[in-house]
């Protein structure tokens, strides 16, 4: 007389376990799936969504329109950036901000690399070595960056897309102990990598 309720309880537990298993699977997929892992569809070929479904769970088999929208909504690729480094000694005489003839040739090469590309912006950054006061070096590096900006503009680069900034000696390329000693020809030559102008051009893809 008591076997039937026990059997019924066992069946109920088994069904509850199956329901839990199905619920977990549905929560992960967003669609009702069968025991084979296939999406269950109606007689009209429509997929059955679960209560856990969100647009982010859409799959091409069931909601191709939503999948296409998601692809279209992806952000555009970031613009490509190219940095050209021109050593200051190649552009200017030591402690000067007037572009030398050979320096103009280097800049002409840079302008040629902009040709046939959709230029978005150009950032010119001037740098100096450690000799001189921080204020003086900042001023000198700014003058050099401005000189390069004016030259690029004279060669047809849109001046409104060019910005120029001087960083002085705050961003050296040489290590702190690489060129020790006071100002002399040897140390000045060693610090050449610090005296530079960086031209960073950003192009639209």
C-alpha positions, 0 to 999 in steps of 0.5 A: 500500500505504501509502495505507490507513493514512494514510486511516485516520489522517486518519479517526481524527483527524477522529473525535477532533476531533468527539469533542472538539467534542461533549465541549465542548458536553456540558460546557457543557450537562450533557446530550448534544446532537445536531448541531442543538443539541437534547438527545438523548433515549432512546426513553422520552423521557428526556434523556441526561446527560453525565459533567459534569452537575450539579444546577445544570445542570438544565433544565425540559425534562429535570429539571423537578423539580430546576428547581422545587426550585432556585426554591423554594430561593431565599432570601426577599426581604429585608425592606423598610426605611423611614427617617424623619428628624425634626429635633431642633429639631422634637422638643426644645428646644435642649440638652433631651431632653423631647419638645415637643407639636409633636414628639409630632405628628411621632412620631404621624405616624411611628406611623401609617405603621407601621399595618397593616404587619408590623413587624420592628424599629425602630432609633432613632438620636439625633444632636447638633451639634458644640457640647459635649464628645463625652461630653456629646453622646453622653449627650444624643443617647442621652437623646433616642433613649430618649425617642422609644423610650418615646413610640413604645412608649406609642403601641402599638409593641412595645417589644421590637422597638425599640432606641435608640442615641445617636451624639452629633456623630459623624455630622453631615449638614452639611459641615465648612466649612458652618457656621463660627464659634462658638456663636451663633444663626446657627451653631446654625440652620445646624447644625439638620440635625445635630440629628436623630433617625432612625427606621428601621423594617423591615417584613416583605414 
